[in-house]
Amino acid sequence: MRVFIAGFGTETNAFVPFPTGHRAFATFGIFRGDATRHPPGSMSGPLHVWRRETEGRGWTAIEGLFTFAAPSGITSRAVYEGFRDEILADIRQALPLDIVLLNLHGAMVADGYDDCEGDILTRVRQIVGPDVVVGAELDLHCHLSAAMIRDATAIVIYKEYPHIDPMDRAAELFAICADAAQHRVRPVMARYDCRMMGSYRTPVEPMKSFVARMKSFEGKDGILSVSMAHGFAFADVEDVGTRMLVVSDGDIGKAERLAAQLGRELFADRHNFITRFLTPDEALDRAGAHNEGTVVLADRADNPGSGAPGDSTFLLRRILDRRAGPTLFGVMWDPIAFQIAEEAGVGATLDMRLGGKSGKVSGDPVDLRVTVRQIAYGVQQPYGPVMSPLGDLVWLSSDLADIVVNNLRTQTLHADAFRALGIDPTRYRLVVVKSAQHFYNGFAPIAKETLYVTTPGGAEPAYTRLPYTKRTTPFWPKVEDPFAG
Ligand SMILES: [Zn+2]
């Protein structure tokens, strides 16, 4: 058997003012056939699994392009087409093939392409023909499109948020595709539109049990895989929203029935499944009610992992104005501030202008007198089974809050990230991260309580107000009963 493996993607936020170009991909690496010769990252992990599984069976792995960009605005057309065509050329060169396995995020939008992954899978299918097995792994923040379902043989989506399971899902996709290539199974897929938009946290109930329930159907009665595409709300595409996906062995009716059954269960209990967000003042009131311990505030709307800049000041401003108590605010993406603080050096006290630099979604910059306490370079932080880069950090201390500024636009995933600077986050009453949920496992051990905050940032979960123009079916919460009529 000859197995082709590659990976390409990003998560596109249509509502932020900075496009995704070549630099965004180069920042996290462009690997031409050698991603698996480097340590596994959160996105390259699946390729490692596929190579290991392929070679473990004595089959041949052929590795193509691997590159992922951090979430941000619309991907430029030339950059998308360039990388896409590289993968297609890699596949043509690798023919004849039995299996093609692609790690695609599932929410990349490029100038001229609303459904990049559907476009890629359609073109791959045209090249390899109807008999080659084409498997795709997607992030649960994807837009599950008709083209993806039509042109992939099987799709498996992450089940966990935080995403601790891409490598487990990669192994499952491999098993399905290997069986299909050996004619042991005939995967068929059905999707179900739950007609809802939301954010769902799988480490806590009731989502935890829902994930267990999805898994309970797998591997029996002809059901090969069950996925929930949570969806990525910050995109103006036809397929934006939450969907169920079921892969069955040759029985499309069975797949359709189970997808609909699970989708209806989710919708029926939607008020309990979704994350509730607090305003900054609600969150600070609630945090203030604790007499001891550290409360973690997640600034969901400025999560770089959702394409927001990571330099917004809405929450920082309220914390300073309210003198909310010992606060650790970080990381905040501000490469200019990092450079100024680095130049001033450890021990220097200076007036700095922090954040608020990327547009309206960043708010106004904050002027603050700070002391440069420590600098750390090339910081790595744990994220599930892998390490993830956080860039260079500087610890700025003021009378009202300590702020950690970095120069790589990405989110804080673990409390240990601050230890590179000598900071013990448990010494603070408030710790603020710019993250929607990926931080959760890495901060749960130190958090007396975790609060989810919304601000007017680039990933504000204002599902009733987002200016969608392409989704044609109604959805909750914009419409109270989207199934009526
Ligand atoms: Zn995701």
Residues whose N, C-alpha, C, O or C-beta is under 5 A from the ligand:
A	BS01	ZN	D139 L140 H141
